Amino acid sequence: MWQLCLGAHIARLEMEIAYKHLIPRIDEIELAGPVDRLSSSLVGGVKRLPFRYKLKPA
């Protein structure tokens, strides 16, 4: 028996949209505060990553 994450497909679609439509429009991007990392022995990653961005004119 195998398990499937129900949110994985939605996450892939969100990333596809971001890569195709949002990222090409970003003109500037910078950190807007400190990065908070997860403190867990099971998973690693970023808990909070504040940033500012400016989009290119449409």
KOLKEDO-421585 format. One record per residue: chain; residue number from 1; residue in three letters; x, y, z of N, C-alpha, C in turn. Coordinates in Angstrom, 3 decimals. Atoms other than C-alpha are relative to their C-alpha. Layout:
<rs>
mol:A&seq:NUM&type:ALA&nxx:X&nyy:Y&nzz:Z&caxx:X&cayy:Y&cazz:Z&cxx:X&cyy:Y&czz:Z $
...
</rs>
This chain:
<rs>
mol:A&seq:1&type:MET&nxx:0.842&nyy:-1.189&nzz:0.000&caxx:0.000&cayy:0.000&cazz:0.000&cxx:0.885&cyy:1.250&czz:0.000 $
mol:A&seq:2&type:TRP&nxx:-0.754&nyy:-1.243&nzz:0.062&caxx:1.317&cayy:3.456&cazz:-0.883&cxx:-0.892&cyy:1.165&czz:0.400 $
mol:A&seq:3&type:GLN&nxx:0.749&nyy:-1.169&nzz:-0.453&caxx:0.295&cayy:6.840&cazz:0.433&cxx:0.207&cyy:1.146&czz:-0.973 $
mol:A&seq:4&type:LEU&nxx:-0.055&nyy:-1.143&nzz:0.891&caxx:-0.443&cayy:9.983&cazz:-1.505&cxx:-0.393&cyy:1.244&czz:0.783 $
mol:A&seq:5&type:CYS&nxx:0.316&nyy:-1.262&nzz:-0.647&caxx:-0.346&cayy:13.523&cazz:-0.189&cxx:-1.052&cyy:0.719&czz:-0.851 $
mol:A&seq:6&type:LEU&nxx:1.082&nyy:-0.628&nzz:0.755&caxx:-3.618&cayy:15.163&cazz:-1.218&cxx:0.333&cyy:1.418&czz:-0.429 $
mol:A&seq:7&type:GLY&nxx:-0.349&nyy:-1.369&nzz:0.351&caxx:-2.057&cayy:18.623&cazz:-1.280&cxx:1.149&cyy:0.103&czz:-0.992 $
mol:A&seq:8&type:ALA&nxx:-1.165&nyy:-0.029&nzz:0.881&caxx:0.900&cayy:17.641&cazz:-3.477&cxx:-0.353&cyy:0.503&czz:-1.395 $
mol:A&seq:9&type:HIS&nxx:0.390&nyy:-0.430&nzz:1.349&caxx:-0.965&cayy:18.135&cazz:-6.765&cxx:-0.285&cyy:1.511&czz:-0.023 $
mol:A&seq:10&type:ILE&nxx:0.291&nyy:-1.433&nzz:-0.071&caxx:-2.226&cayy:21.571&cazz:-5.712&cxx:1.301&cyy:0.796&czz:0.142 $
mol:A&seq:11&type:ALA&nxx:-1.287&nyy:-0.681&nzz:-0.174&caxx:1.279&cayy:22.563&cazz:-4.580&cxx:0.765&cyy:0.053&czz:-1.319 $
mol:A&seq:12&type:ARG&nxx:-0.670&nyy:-0.001&nzz:1.302&caxx:2.686&cayy:21.531&cazz:-7.972&cxx:-0.630&cyy:1.007&czz:-0.951 $
mol:A&seq:13&type:LEU&nxx:0.688&nyy:-0.972&nzz:0.854&caxx:0.048&cayy:23.588&cazz:-9.786&cxx:0.340&cyy:1.430&czz:0.406 $
mol:A&seq:14&type:GLU&nxx:-0.354&nyy:-1.342&nzz:-0.473&caxx:0.785&cayy:26.632&cazz:-7.604&cxx:1.407&cyy:0.381&czz:-0.441 $
mol:A&seq:15&type:MET&nxx:-1.370&nyy:-0.282&nzz:0.413&caxx:4.508&cayy:26.376&cazz:-8.344&cxx:0.091&cyy:0.197&czz:-1.509 $
mol:A&seq:16&type:GLU&nxx:0.000&nyy:-0.156&nzz:1.457&caxx:3.858&cayy:25.954&cazz:-12.069&cxx:-0.504&cyy:1.387&czz:-0.398 $
mol:A&seq:17&type:ILE&nxx:0.540&nyy:-1.332&nzz:0.287&caxx:1.747&cayy:29.122&cazz:-12.113&cxx:1.007&cyy:1.080&czz:0.386 $
mol:A&seq:18&type:ALA&nxx:-0.993&nyy:-0.989&nzz:-0.442&caxx:4.381&cayy:31.032&cazz:-10.132&cxx:1.160&cyy:0.075&czz:-0.987 $
mol:A&seq:19&type:TYR&nxx:-1.137&nyy:0.003&nzz:0.922&caxx:7.196&cayy:29.958&cazz:-12.456&cxx:-0.367&cyy:0.559&czz:-1.370 $
mol:A&seq:20&type:LYS&nxx:0.391&nyy:-0.443&nzz:1.344&caxx:5.247&cayy:30.678&cazz:-15.637&cxx:-0.437&cyy:1.459&czz:-0.055 $
mol:A&seq:21&type:HIS&nxx:0.643&nyy:-1.306&nzz:0.085&caxx:3.505&cayy:33.934&cazz:-14.717&cxx:0.564&cyy:1.062&czz:0.941 $
mol:A&seq:22&type:LEU&nxx:-0.423&nyy:-1.010&nzz:-0.971&caxx:4.813&cayy:35.647&cazz:-11.578&cxx:1.501&cyy:0.276&czz:-0.062 $
mol:A&seq:23&type:ILE&nxx:-1.446&nyy:-0.186&nzz:-0.078&caxx:8.564&cayy:35.090&cazz:-11.529&cxx:0.559&cyy:0.805&czz:-1.177 $
mol:A&seq:24&type:PRO&nxx:-0.527&nyy:-0.834&nzz:1.092&caxx:9.205&cayy:36.515&cazz:-15.046&cxx:-0.333&cyy:1.491&czz:0.145 $
mol:A&seq:25&type:ARG&nxx:0.400&nyy:-1.396&nzz:-0.176&caxx:7.453&cayy:39.740&cazz:-13.938&cxx:0.727&cyy:0.696&czz:1.144 $
mol:A&seq:26&type:ILE&nxx:-0.673&nyy:-0.608&nzz:-1.143&caxx:9.621&cayy:40.318&cazz:-10.835&cxx:1.198&cyy:0.813&czz:-0.477 $
mol:A&seq:27&type:ASP&nxx:-1.087&nyy:-0.904&nzz:0.357&caxx:11.927&cayy:43.299&cazz:-11.270&cxx:1.060&cyy:0.024&czz:1.103 $
mol:A&seq:28&type:GLU&nxx:-0.900&nyy:-0.015&nzz:-1.158&caxx:13.458&cayy:43.429&cazz:-7.751&cxx:-0.601&cyy:-0.865&czz:1.091 $
mol:A&seq:29&type:ILE&nxx:0.447&nyy:0.788&nzz:-1.148&caxx:13.300&cayy:41.148&cazz:-4.725&cxx:1.065&cyy:0.093&czz:1.085 $
mol:A&seq:30&type:GLU&nxx:-0.944&nyy:-0.097&nzz:-1.112&caxx:14.875&cayy:41.456&cazz:-1.257&cxx:-0.646&cyy:-0.520&czz:1.278 $
mol:A&seq:31&type:LEU&nxx:0.494&nyy:0.432&nzz:-1.306&caxx:14.557&cayy:40.078&cazz:2.264&cxx:-0.581&cyy:1.200&czz:0.743 $
mol:A&seq:32&type:ALA&nxx:0.652&nyy:-1.072&nzz:-0.739&caxx:12.236&cayy:42.124&cazz:4.475&cxx:0.043&cyy:-0.238&czz:1.496 $
mol:A&seq:33&type:GLY&nxx:-0.091&nyy:0.294&nzz:-1.422&caxx:13.189&cayy:40.672&cazz:7.841&cxx:0.772&cyy:-1.283&czz:0.211 $
mol:A&seq:34&type:PRO&nxx:-0.765&nyy:1.210&nzz:-0.293&caxx:14.819&cayy:37.749&cazz:9.597&cxx:-0.718&cyy:-1.267&czz:-0.461 $
mol:A&seq:35&type:VAL&nxx:0.526&nyy:1.297&nzz:0.406&caxx:14.364&cayy:34.198&cazz:8.340&cxx:-0.145&cyy:-0.867&czz:1.235 $
mol:A&seq:36&type:ASP&nxx:0.228&nyy:0.919&nzz:-1.115&caxx:12.808&cayy:31.861&cazz:10.911&cxx:0.013&cyy:-1.426&czz:-0.527 $
mol:A&seq:37&type:ARG&nxx:-0.115&nyy:1.398&nzz:0.428&caxx:13.787&cayy:28.214&cazz:10.546&cxx:-0.783&cyy:-0.902&czz:0.946 $
mol:A&seq:38&type:LEU&nxx:0.688&nyy:0.992&nzz:-0.821&caxx:11.851&cayy:25.199&cazz:11.784&cxx:1.005&cyy:-0.635&czz:0.951 $
mol:A&seq:39&type:SER&nxx:-0.863&nyy:0.692&nzz:-0.958&caxx:13.284&cayy:23.633&cazz:14.900&cxx:-0.656&cyy:-1.332&czz:0.334 $
mol:A&seq:40&type:SER&nxx:0.597&nyy:1.319&nzz:-0.151&caxx:12.273&cayy:20.013&cazz:14.524&cxx:1.046&cyy:-1.046&czz:-0.329 $
mol:A&seq:41&type:SER&nxx:-0.928&nyy:1.081&nzz:0.319&caxx:14.179&cayy:16.769&cazz:14.544&cxx:-0.536&cyy:-0.867&czz:-1.143 $
mol:A&seq:42&type:LEU&nxx:0.595&nyy:0.807&nzz:1.060&caxx:11.797&cayy:15.314&cazz:11.935&cxx:0.138&cyy:0.631&czz:-1.376 $
mol:A&seq:43&type:VAL&nxx:-0.073&nyy:-0.678&nzz:1.291&caxx:11.798&cayy:17.932&cazz:9.170&cxx:0.800&cyy:1.281&czz:0.155 $
mol:A&seq:44&type:GLY&nxx:-0.720&nyy:-1.256&nzz:-0.005&caxx:13.929&cayy:20.877&cazz:8.255&cxx:-0.628&cyy:0.941&czz:-1.011 $
mol:A&seq:45&type:GLY&nxx:0.530&nyy:-0.940&nzz:0.967&caxx:12.988&cayy:24.029&cazz:6.463&cxx:-0.169&cyy:1.384&czz:0.582 $
mol:A&seq:46&type:VAL&nxx:0.228&nyy:-1.390&nzz:-0.366&caxx:11.935&cayy:27.626&cazz:6.652&cxx:-1.441&cyy:0.147&czz:0.483 $
mol:A&seq:47&type:LYS&nxx:1.324&nyy:-0.240&nzz:-0.558&caxx:9.016&cayy:28.650&cazz:8.834&cxx:-0.553&cyy:1.343&czz:-0.469 $
mol:A&seq:48&type:ARG&nxx:0.416&nyy:-1.354&nzz:0.390&caxx:8.923&cayy:32.335&cazz:7.874&cxx:1.107&cyy:0.633&czz:-0.834 $
mol:A&seq:49&type:LEU&nxx:-0.970&nyy:-0.613&nzz:0.900&caxx:10.631&cayy:34.124&cazz:4.968&cxx:-0.625&cyy:1.273&czz:-0.577 $
mol:A&seq:50&type:PRO&nxx:0.605&nyy:-1.253&nzz:0.495&caxx:9.482&cayy:37.745&cazz:4.651&cxx:0.857&cyy:0.622&czz:-1.107 $
mol:A&seq:51&type:PHE&nxx:-0.724&nyy:-0.640&nzz:1.089&caxx:10.402&cayy:39.469&cazz:1.403&cxx:-0.861&cyy:1.085&czz:-0.644 $
mol:A&seq:52&type:ARG&nxx:0.655&nyy:-1.072&nzz:0.762&caxx:9.563&cayy:42.554&cazz:-0.677&cxx:0.363&cyy:-0.191&czz:-1.462 $
mol:A&seq:53&type:TYR&nxx:-0.304&nyy:0.091&nzz:1.427&caxx:9.307&cayy:42.664&cazz:-4.430&cxx:-0.687&cyy:1.121&czz:-0.762 $
mol:A&seq:54&type:LYS&nxx:0.601&nyy:-0.961&nzz:0.911&caxx:8.578&cayy:45.057&cazz:-7.260&cxx:-0.188&cyy:-0.694&czz:-1.337 $
mol:A&seq:55&type:LEU&nxx:0.263&nyy:0.618&nzz:1.288&caxx:6.953&cayy:43.921&cazz:-10.466&cxx:0.345&cyy:0.953&czz:-1.132 $
mol:A&seq:56&type:LYS&nxx:-0.239&nyy:-0.783&nzz:1.195&caxx:7.922&cayy:45.087&cazz:-13.930&cxx:-1.336&cyy:0.574&czz:-0.468 $
mol:A&seq:57&type:PRO&nxx:1.254&nyy:-0.555&nzz:0.532&caxx:5.340&cayy:47.366&cazz:-15.561&cxx:-0.630&cyy:-0.968&czz:-1.001 $
mol:A&seq:58&type:ALA&nxx:0.730&nyy:0.921&nzz:0.894&caxx:2.677&cayy:45.403&cazz:-17.408&cxx:-0.036&cyy:0.525&czz:-1.413 $
</rs>
